Amino acid sequence: MILDMKRAGASINEIARRLNRDGIPTKKGGKWYASTVSNILRNSLHGKEAA
C-alpha cells in the first residue's frame, strides 16, 4: 500500500497522514510518521521485509 501511494506520487508526509486518517496502525499499533514511512520505503527498495 505504501509503495503504491509513493509510486502514485504521494510524498512521505502525505502517506503518513493518509494512513493515520484511515486508521491503519503501524506494525506495533502506533501512529505513522514520515520517518516510519521513509524507513519502510528504504527497506523495501533493498529487498528487505517491510516493517
Secondary structure by P-SEA (a helix, b strand, c coil): caaaaaaacccaaaaaaaaaaacccccccccccaaaaaaaaaaaaaccccc
